[in-house]
Amino acid sequence: MSALPHTLTLKVPFADARLAGIAKRSLMVDRELSEGKVSRKIGTQDSMLIATFSADTLRMLRVSVNGFMDSLILVSKTLDAFA
């Protein structure tokens, strides 16, 4: 399969590096459902969570990012409540 042509990088700030790391570990648990059609890499840089998505179609990119955002919102609300 050729390289995935559509790419999006999200940078999400957290209050500190510890919270960004917790968010990263929480979000890495879920695999992409369409492996081969979508690639997701999650990392941190200081207090920033960085997620890069690549997909073979714009639709697959949108679906993947939407699912990630739903999970990110849940993780962020949980961190706000308990951290």
C-alpha positions in Angstrom: 0.0 0.0 0.0 1.3 3.5 -0.8 1.7 6.2 1.8 -1.4 7.6 3.3 -1.9 11.0 1.6 -4.1 12.9 4.0 -2.6 14.0 7.3 -3.7 16.1 10.3 -1.7 17.0 13.4 -3.4 18.1 16.6 -1.6 19.8 19.4 -3.5 19.9 22.7 -2.1 21.9 25.7 -2.3 20.5 29.2 -1.6 22.2 32.5 1.7 20.3 32.8 3.8 17.4 31.4 2.4 14.9 33.9 -1.2 15.4 32.7 -0.2 15.3 29.1 1.5 12.0 29.8 -1.5 10.6 31.5 -3.7 11.6 28.6 -1.3 10.0 26.1 -1.2 6.7 27.9 -5.0 6.7 28.2 -5.6 7.4 24.5 -3.0 5.0 23.3 -5.0 2.0 24.5 -7.6 2.2 21.7 -6.3 0.9 18.4 -7.6 2.2 15.1 -10.4 0.1 13.7 -9.3 0.5 10.1 -5.6 -0.4 10.4 -4.0 0.0 7.0 -6.3 2.8 6.0 -5.6 5.0 9.0 -2.5 5.6 11.1 -2.3 7.4 14.4 0.7 8.4 16.4 0.4 10.0 19.8 3.2 11.7 21.7 4.0 14.5 24.1 6.3 17.5 24.1 6.6 19.1 27.5 2.9 19.8 28.4 1.6 19.4 24.9 -0.2 16.2 23.6 0.5 15.7 19.9 -1.6 13.4 17.8 -0.8 12.9 14.1 -3.3 11.1 11.9 -2.8 9.9 8.3 -5.5 8.3 6.2 -6.1 7.1 2.6 -9.3 9.2 2.3 -10.5 12.4 3.8 -13.6 10.6 5.1 -11.4 8.1 7.0 -9.4 10.9 8.4 -12.5 12.7 9.6 -14.0 9.6 11.2 -10.7 8.7 13.0 -10.2 12.3 14.3 -13.9 12.5 15.5 -13.5 9.3 17.5 -10.2 10.5 19.0 -11.8 13.8 19.9 -14.6 12.1 21.7 -12.1 10.1 23.8 -9.9 13.2 24.3 -12.9 15.1 25.7 -13.6 12.2 28.2 -10.0 12.0 29.3 -9.8 15.8 29.7 -13.0 15.9 31.8 -11.7 13.0 33.9 -8.4 14.7 34.5 -10.2 17.9 35.5 -12.3 16.0 38.0 -9.5 14.0 39.6 -6.1 15.6 39.0 
